[in-house]
């Protein structure tokens, strides 16, 4: 019973951190978005939207390696949704090309 409570709390915190990260991205505060989304991913590594938004924060910061890792995680979580992050993949390629 106690373990389920912890899972519920962690899930709620993870979703709150995801929402906080989204707000930071919308207000162009990529540094804070990255921090919030890294915490969200640590709590819920299989949350597609946490990984996708972490990729967006990493792209905004110019961190190609972190963006690629988060996008690869998205592909592992939802293999059939690979086309849904095409804009982020294109931005990653532009970042890599300098």
N, CA, C and O atoms as a GROMACS GRO file, in nm:
protein
  392
    1UNK      N    1   0.082  -0.120   0.000
    1UNK     CA    2   0.000   0.000   0.000
    1UNK      C    3   0.087   0.126   0.000
    1UNK      O    4   0.056   0.222  -0.071
    2UNK      N    5   0.191   0.127   0.076
    2UNK     CA    6   0.278   0.243   0.084
    2UNK      C    7   0.346   0.270  -0.050
    2UNK      O    8   0.361   0.385  -0.090
    3UNK      N    9   0.389   0.165  -0.120
    3UNK     CA   10   0.455   0.180  -0.249
    3UNK      C   11   0.361   0.246  -0.350
    3UNK      O   12   0.405   0.333  -0.426
    4UNK      N   13   0.235   0.208  -0.352
    4UNK     CA   14   0.139   0.270  -0.444
    4UNK      C   15   0.126   0.419  -0.415
    4UNK      O   16   0.114   0.499  -0.508
    5UNK      N   17   0.127   0.457  -0.290
    5UNK     CA   18   0.119   0.598  -0.253
    5UNK      C   19   0.238   0.673  -0.308
    5UNK      O   20   0.223   0.782  -0.363
    6UNK      N   21   0.356   0.616  -0.296
    6UNK     CA   22   0.476   0.680  -0.348
    6UNK      C   23   0.467   0.694  -0.499
    6UNK      O   24   0.503   0.798  -0.554
    7UNK      N   25   0.419   0.590  -0.569
    7UNK     CA   26   0.405   0.596  -0.714
    7UNK      C   27   0.307   0.706  -0.755
    7UNK      O   28   0.333   0.778  -0.852
    8UNK      N   29   0.198   0.718  -0.685
    8UNK     CA   30   0.099   0.822  -0.716
    8UNK      C   31   0.158   0.960  -0.694
    8UNK      O   32   0.141   1.048  -0.778
    9UNK      N   33   0.228   0.978  -0.584
    9UNK     CA   34   0.289   1.108  -0.554
    9UNK      C   35   0.396   1.140  -0.658
    9UNK      O   36   0.399   1.251  -0.710
   10UNK      N   37   0.483   1.043  -0.690
   10UNK     CA   38   0.586   1.066  -0.790
   10UNK      C   39   0.525   1.100  -0.925
   10UNK      O   40   0.574   1.188  -0.996
   11UNK      N   41   0.416   1.031  -0.961
   11UNK     CA   42   0.349   1.060  -1.087
   11UNK      C   43   0.291   1.200  -1.090
   11UNK      O   44   0.301   1.270  -1.191
   12UNK      N   45   0.232   1.241  -0.980
   12UNK     CA   46   0.174   1.375  -0.972
   12UNK      C   47   0.284   1.481  -0.978
   12UNK      O   48   0.268   1.584  -1.044
   13UNK      N   49   0.394   1.456  -0.910
   13UNK     CA   50   0.505   1.550  -0.913
   13UNK      C   51   0.566   1.555  -1.053
   13UNK      O   52   0.598   1.662  -1.104
   14UNK      N   53   0.581   1.438  -1.116
   14UNK     CA   54   0.633   1.434  -1.252
   14UNK      C   55   0.548   1.515  -1.348
   14UNK      O   56   0.601   1.589  -1.430
   15UNK      N   57   0.418   1.501  -1.340
   15UNK     CA   58   0.327   1.576  -1.427
   15UNK      C   59   0.333   1.726  -1.396
   15UNK      O   60   0.326   1.808  -1.487
   16UNK      N   61   0.346   1.760  -1.269
   16UNK     CA   62   0.358   1.901  -1.231
   16UNK      C   63   0.487   1.961  -1.287
   16UNK      O   64   0.488   2.074  -1.335
   17UNK      N   65   0.595   1.883  -1.280
   17UNK     CA   66   0.722   1.931  -1.334
   17UNK      C   67   0.716   1.943  -1.486
   17UNK      O   68   0.774   2.035  -1.543
   18UNK      N   69   0.646   1.851  -1.551
   18UNK     CA   70   0.626   1.860  -1.696
   18UNK      C   71   0.552   1.990  -1.729
   18UNK      O   72   0.593   2.063  -1.819
   19UNK      N   73   0.445   2.018  -1.658
   19UNK     CA   74   0.369   2.141  -1.682
   19UNK      C   75   0.453   2.265  -1.655
   19UNK      O   76   0.446   2.362  -1.730
   20UNK      N   77   0.532   2.261  -1.549
   20UNK     CA   78   0.620   2.374  -1.518
   20UNK      C   79   0.721   2.394  -1.630
   20UNK      O   80   0.747   2.506  -1.673
   21UNK      N   81   0.779   2.284  -1.677
   21UNK     CA   82   0.874   2.292  -1.788
   21UNK      C   83   0.811   2.352  -1.912
   21UNK      O   84   0.874   2.432  -1.981
   22UNK      N   85   0.688   2.315  -1.941
   22UNK     CA   86   0.617   2.371  -2.058
   22UNK      C   87   0.598   2.522  -2.043
   22UNK      O   88   0.615   2.597  -2.139
   23UNK      N   89   0.562   2.564  -1.923
   23UNK     CA   90   0.544   2.708  -1.899
   23UNK      C   91   0.676   2.780  -1.921
   23UNK      O   92   0.680   2.885  -1.986
   24UNK      N   93   0.784   2.726  -1.867
   24UNK     CA   94   0.915   2.788  -1.887
   24UNK      C   95   0.952   2.793  -2.035
   24UNK      O   96   1.008   2.893  -2.081
   25UNK      N   97   0.921   2.689  -2.110
   25UNK     CA   98   0.949   2.692  -2.254
   25UNK      C   99   0.868   2.801  -2.323
   25UNK      O  100   0.919   2.872  -2.410
   26UNK      N  101   0.742   2.814  -2.284
   26UNK     CA  102   0.655   2.916  -2.346
   26UNK      C  103   0.701   3.057  -2.314
   26UNK      O  104   0.676   3.150  -2.390
   27UNK      N  105   0.770   3.073  -2.201
   27UNK     CA  106   0.819   3.205  -2.163
   27UNK      C  107   0.966   3.223  -2.198
   27UNK      O  108   1.031   3.316  -2.152
   28UNK      N  109   1.018   3.132  -2.280
   28UNK     CA  110   1.155   3.137  -2.331
   28UNK      C  111   1.260   3.130  -2.221
   28UNK      O  112   1.367   3.191  -2.232
   29UNK      N  113   1.231   3.058  -2.115
   29UNK     CA  114   1.329   3.035  -2.008
   29UNK      C  115   1.377   2.891  -2.018
   29UNK      O  116   1.339   2.805  -1.938
   30UNK      N  117   1.461   2.866  -2.118
   30UNK     CA  118   1.505   2.729  -2.148
   30UNK      C  119   1.585   2.668  -2.034
   30UNK      O  120   1.578   2.546  -2.012
   31UNK      N  121   1.660   2.749  -1.963
   31UNK     CA  122   1.742   2.697  -1.853
   31UNK      C  123   1.653   2.636  -1.743
   31UNK      O  124   1.677   2.524  -1.698
   32UNK      N  125   1.551   2.709  -1.703
   32UNK     CA  126   1.459   2.657  -1.601
   32UNK      C  127   1.375   2.542  -1.655
   32UNK      O  128   1.345   2.447  -1.583
   33UNK      N  129   1.336   2.552  -1.781
   33UNK     CA  130   1.260   2.442  -1.843
   33UNK      C  131   1.342   2.315  -1.840
   33UNK      O  132   1.291   2.208  -1.804
   34UNK      N  133   1.468   2.325  -1.877
   34UNK     CA  134   1.556   2.208  -1.878
   34UNK      C  135   1.565   2.146  -1.738
   34UNK      O  136   1.557   2.024  -1.724
   35UNK      N  137   1.582   2.228  -1.637
   35UNK     CA  138   1.594   2.176  -1.500
   35UNK      C  139   1.466   2.105  -1.456
   35UNK      O  140   1.471   1.996  -1.399
   36UNK      N  141   1.351   2.168  -1.483
   36UNK     CA  142   1.223   2.108  -1.444
   36UNK      C  143   1.199   1.978  -1.520
   36UNK      O  144   1.153   1.879  -1.463
   37UNK      N  145   1.228   1.979  -1.648
   37UNK     CA  146   1.200   1.862  -1.731
   37UNK      C  147   1.296   1.747  -1.702
   37UNK      O  148   1.257   1.631  -1.713
   38UNK      N  149   1.420   1.778  -1.665
   38UNK     CA  150   1.513   1.671  -1.624
   38UNK      C  151   1.461   1.601  -1.498
   38UNK      O  152   1.471   1.479  -1.485
   39UNK      N  153   1.406   1.679  -1.406
   39UNK     CA  154   1.347   1.619  -1.286
   39UNK      C  155   1.224   1.537  -1.321
   39UNK      O  156   1.203   1.429  -1.265
   40UNK      N  157   1.142   1.586  -1.413
   40UNK     CA  158   1.023   1.511  -1.455
   40UNK      C  159   1.063   1.378  -1.518
   40UNK      O  160   1.002   1.275  -1.489
   41UNK      N  161   1.165   1.380  -1.603
   41UNK     CA  162   1.212   1.258  -1.669
   41UNK      C  163   1.272   1.162  -1.566
   41UNK      O  164   1.258   1.041  -1.579
   42UNK      N  165   1.340   1.216  -1.466
   42UNK     CA  166   1.397   1.129  -1.362
   42UNK      C  167   1.286   1.053  -1.288
   42UNK      O  168   1.305   0.938  -1.250
   43UNK      N  169   1.172   1.118  -1.268
   43UNK     CA  170   1.060   1.054  -1.198
   43UNK      C  171   0.980   0.963  -1.290
   43UNK      O  172   0.932   0.858  -1.248
   44UNK      N  173   0.966   1.003  -1.417
   44UNK     CA  174   0.886   0.927  -1.513
   44UNK      C  175   0.962   0.917  -1.646
   44UNK      O  176   0.929   0.988  -1.741
   45UNK      N  177   1.061   0.830  -1.653
   45UNK     CA  178   1.143   0.823  -1.775
   45UNK      C  179   1.066   0.777  -1.898
   45UNK      O  180   1.114   0.797  -2.010
   46UNK      N  181   0.950   0.715  -1.882
   46UNK     CA  182   0.873   0.667  -1.996
   46UNK      C  183   0.758   0.760  -2.034
   46UNK      O  184   0.666   0.721  -2.106
   47UNK      N  185   0.764   0.882  -1.986
   47UNK     CA  186   0.663   0.981  -2.022
   47UNK      C  187   0.708   1.049  -2.152
   47UNK      O  188   0.804   1.126  -2.153
   48UNK      N  189   0.639   1.019  -2.259
   48UNK     CA  190   0.674   1.070  -2.391
   48UNK      C  191   0.683   1.223  -2.392
   48UNK      O  192   0.778   1.279  -2.446
   49UNK      N  193   0.585   1.289  -2.332
   49UNK     CA  194   0.579   1.435  -2.337
   49UNK      C  195   0.689   1.500  -2.253
   49UNK      O  196   0.737   1.608  -2.288
   50UNK      N  197   0.729   1.436  -2.144
   50UNK     CA  198   0.842   1.488  -2.067
   50UNK      C  199   0.969   1.481  -2.150
   50UNK      O  200   1.048   1.575  -2.152
   51UNK      N  201   0.989   1.369  -2.218
   51UNK     CA  202   1.108   1.353  -2.302
   51UNK      C  203   1.106   1.451  -2.419
   51UNK      O  204   1.208   1.513  -2.451
   52UNK      N  205   0.990   1.466  -2.483
   52UNK     CA  206   0.979   1.556  -2.598
   52UNK      C  207   1.008   1.701  -2.557
   52UNK      O  208   1.080   1.772  -2.627
   53UNK      N  209   0.951   1.742  -2.446
   53UNK     CA  210   0.975   1.879  -2.401
   53UNK      C  211   1.117   1.898  -2.351
   53UNK      O  212   1.172   2.008  -2.362
   54UNK      N  213   1.177   1.794  -2.295
   54UNK     CA  214   1.318   1.802  -2.258
   54UNK      C  215   1.403   1.822  -2.384
   54UNK      O  216   1.498   1.900  -2.383
   55UNK      N  217   1.369   1.752  -2.491
   55UNK     CA  218   1.440   1.771  -2.618
   55UNK      C  219   1.426   1.916  -2.664
   55UNK      O  220   1.523   1.976  -2.710
   56UNK      N  221   1.307   1.972  -2.653
   56UNK     CA  222   1.285   2.111  -2.695
   56UNK      C  223   1.368   2.207  -2.611
   56UNK      O  224   1.425   2.303  -2.664
   57UNK      N  225   1.375   2.182  -2.481
   57UNK     CA  226   1.457   2.268  -2.394
   57UNK      C  227   1.604   2.256  -2.432
   57UNK      O  228   1.676   2.356  -2.439
   58UNK      N  229   1.649   2.133  -2.456
   58UNK     CA  230   1.789   2.112  -2.494
   58UNK      C  231   1.820   2.182  -2.627
   58UNK      O  232   1.926   2.242  -2.642
   59UNK      N  233   1.728   2.175  -2.721
   59UNK     CA  234   1.748   2.244  -2.849
   59UNK      C  235   1.758   2.395  -2.827
   59UNK      O  236   1.842   2.461  -2.888
   60UNK      N  237   1.673   2.448  -2.742
   60UNK     CA  238   1.676   2.591  -2.713
   60UNK      C  239   1.809   2.632  -2.650
   60UNK      O  240   1.855   2.745  -2.667
   61UNK      N  241   1.869   2.541  -2.576
   61UNK     CA  242   1.998   2.568  -2.512
   61UNK      C  243   2.116   2.536  -2.603
   61UNK      O  244   2.231   2.565  -2.568
   62UNK      N  245   2.089   2.478  -2.719
   62UNK     CA  246   2.196   2.442  -2.810
   62UNK      C  247   2.269   2.315  -2.771
   62UNK      O  248   2.383   2.294  -2.812
   63UNK      N  249   2.205   2.230  -2.693
   63UNK     CA  250   2.264   2.105  -2.644
   63UNK      C  251   2.218   1.989  -2.733
   63UNK      O  252   2.118   1.923  -2.704
   64UNK      N  253   2.293   1.966  -2.841
   64UNK     CA  254   2.254   1.864  -2.938
   64UNK      C  255   2.254   1.724  -2.879
   64UNK      O  256   2.165   1.645  -2.909
   65UNK      N  257   2.351   1.693  -2.795
   65UNK     CA  258   2.360   1.558  -2.739
   65UNK      C  259   2.239   1.526  -2.651
   65UNK      O  260   2.182   1.418  -2.662
   66UNK      N  261   2.200   1.619  -2.566
   66UNK     CA  262   2.083   1.596  -2.479
   66UNK      C  263   1.955   1.590  -2.560
   66UNK      O  264   1.866   1.510  -2.531
   67UNK      N  265   1.945   1.675  -2.661
   67UNK     CA  266   1.826   1.674  -2.746
   67UNK      C  267   1.814   1.541  -2.818
   67UNK      O  268   1.705   1.484  -2.826
   68UNK      N  269   1.925   1.491  -2.872
   68UNK     CA  270   1.923   1.364  -2.943
   68UNK      C  271   1.884   1.250  -2.849
   68UNK      O  272   1.807   1.162  -2.887
   69UNK      N  273   1.938   1.251  -2.728
   69UNK     CA  274   1.906   1.145  -2.632
   69UNK      C  275   1.758   1.146  -2.597
   69UNK      O  276   1.695   1.040  -2.588
   70UNK      N  277   1.702   1.264  -2.577
   70UNK     CA  278   1.560   1.274  -2.543
   70UNK      C  279   1.472   1.233  -2.661
   70UNK      O  280   1.370   1.166  -2.642
   71UNK      N  281   1.510   1.272  -2.782
   71UNK     CA  282   1.432   1.232  -2.900
   71UNK      C  283   1.442   1.082  -2.924
   71UNK      O  284   1.344   1.019  -2.965
   72UNK      N  285   1.559   1.025  -2.900
   72UNK     CA  286   1.572   0.879  -2.911
   72UNK      C  287   1.484   0.808  -2.808
   72UNK      O  288   1.425   0.704  -2.837
   73UNK      N  289   1.476   0.866  -2.688
   73UNK     CA  290   1.387   0.809  -2.585
   73UNK      C  291   1.242   0.816  -2.632
   73UNK      O  292   1.166   0.722  -2.610
   74UNK      N  293   1.204   0.927  -2.696
   74UNK     CA  294   1.068   0.939  -2.751
   74UNK      C  295   1.040   0.826  -2.850
   74UNK      O  296   0.932   0.765  -2.848
   75UNK      N  297   1.138   0.798  -2.935
   75UNK     CA  298   1.120   0.693  -3.035
   75UNK      C  299   1.107   0.555  -2.971
   75UNK      O  300   1.033   0.470  -3.020
   76UNK      N  301   1.178   0.533  -2.862
   76UNK     CA  302   1.168   0.404  -2.791
   76UNK      C  303   1.033   0.392  -2.719
   76UNK      O  304   0.974   0.284  -2.715
   77UNK      N  305   0.985   0.503  -2.664
   77UNK     CA  306   0.860   0.501  -2.589
   77UNK      C  307   0.741   0.482  -2.683
   77UNK      O  308   0.651   0.403  -2.655
   78UNK      N  309   0.742   0.552  -2.795
   78UNK     CA  310   0.632   0.546  -2.893
   78UNK      C  311   0.690   0.528  -3.033
   78UNK      O  312   0.700   0.624  -3.108
   79UNK      N  313   0.726   0.406  -3.068
   79UNK     CA  314   0.788   0.383  -3.199
   79UNK      C  315   0.701   0.427  -3.316
   79UNK      O  316   0.754   0.468  -3.420
   80UNK      N  317   0.572   0.419  -3.303
   80UNK     CA  318   0.483   0.455  -3.414
   80UNK      C  319   0.463   0.606  -3.426
   80UNK      O  320   0.404   0.653  -3.523
   81UNK      N  321   0.513   0.682  -3.330
   81UNK     CA  322   0.494   0.827  -3.330
   81UNK      C  323   0.618   0.902  -3.377
   81UNK      O  324   0.630   1.022  -3.354
   82UNK      N  325   0.710   0.832  -3.444
   82UNK     CA  326   0.836   0.894  -3.482
   82UNK      C  327   0.817   1.019  -3.567
   82UNK      O  328   0.895   1.113  -3.556
   83UNK      N  329   0.716   1.021  -3.651
   83UNK     CA  330   0.692   1.139  -3.735
   83UNK      C  331   0.643   1.260  -3.658
   83UNK      O  332   0.649   1.372  -3.707
   84UNK      N  333   0.594   1.237  -3.536
   84UNK     CA  334   0.539   1.347  -3.458
   84UNK      C  335   0.645   1.443  -3.407
   84UNK      O  336   0.614   1.556  -3.371
   85UNK      N  337   0.770   1.400  -3.404
   85UNK     CA  338   0.876   1.489  -3.358
   85UNK      C  339   0.968   1.530  -3.472
   85UNK      O  340   1.086   1.558  -3.451
   86UNK      N  341   0.914   1.534  -3.593
   86UNK     CA  342   0.993   1.568  -3.711
   86UNK      C  343   1.049   1.710  -3.702
   86UNK      O  344   1.162   1.734  -3.743
   87UNK      N  345   0.971   1.803  -3.650
   87UNK     CA  346   1.020   1.941  -3.639
   87UNK      C  347   1.141   1.949  -3.546
   87UNK      O  348   1.237   2.020  -3.574
   88UNK      N  349   1.135   1.873  -3.436
   88UNK     CA  350   1.248   1.873  -3.343
   88UNK      C  351   1.370   1.805  -3.405
   88UNK      O  352   1.483   1.849  -3.384
   89UNK      N  353   1.347   1.698  -3.481
   89UNK     CA  354   1.459   1.630  -3.550
   89UNK      C  355   1.525   1.724  -3.651
   89UNK      O  356   1.647   1.727  -3.663
   90UNK      N  357   1.443   1.800  -3.724
   90UNK     CA  358   1.497   1.895  -3.821
   90UNK      C  359   1.578   2.004  -3.751
   90UNK      O  360   1.684   2.043  -3.798
   91UNK      N  361   1.527   2.052  -3.639
   91UNK     CA  362   1.600   2.154  -3.562
   91UNK      C  363   1.731   2.098  -3.509
   91UNK      O  364   1.832   2.168  -3.507
   92UNK      N  365   1.729   1.972  -3.467
   92UNK     CA  366   1.852   1.906  -3.420
   92UNK      C  367   1.954   1.899  -3.533
   92UNK      O  368   2.072   1.926  -3.510
   93UNK      N  369   1.912   1.864  -3.652
   93UNK     CA  370   2.005   1.856  -3.766
   93UNK      C  371   2.064   1.993  -3.797
   93UNK      O  372   2.184   2.005  -3.826
   94UNK      N  373   1.982   2.096  -3.792
   94UNK     CA  374   2.033   2.232  -3.815
   94UNK      C  375   2.135   2.270  -3.708
   94UNK      O  376   2.237   2.333  -3.738
   95UNK      N  377   2.108   2.232  -3.584
   95UNK     CA  378   2.201   2.260  -3.474
   95UNK      C  379   2.333   2.187  -3.496
   95UNK      O  380   2.440   2.244  -3.475
   96UNK      N  381   2.326   2.062  -3.537
   96UNK     CA  382   2.448   1.983  -3.561
   96UNK      C  383   2.530   2.039  -3.676
   96UNK      O  384   2.653   2.031  -3.675
   97UNK      N  385   2.464   2.095  -3.776
   97UNK     CA  386   2.534   2.149  -3.892
   97UNK      C  387   2.596   2.285  -3.863
   97UNK      O  388   2.677   2.335  -3.941
   98UNK      N  389   2.557   2.344  -3.752
   98UNK     CA  390   2.619   2.468  -3.708
   98UNK      C  391   2.559   2.589  -3.766
   98UNK      O  392   2.603   2.700  -3.736
   0.00000   0.00000   0.00000
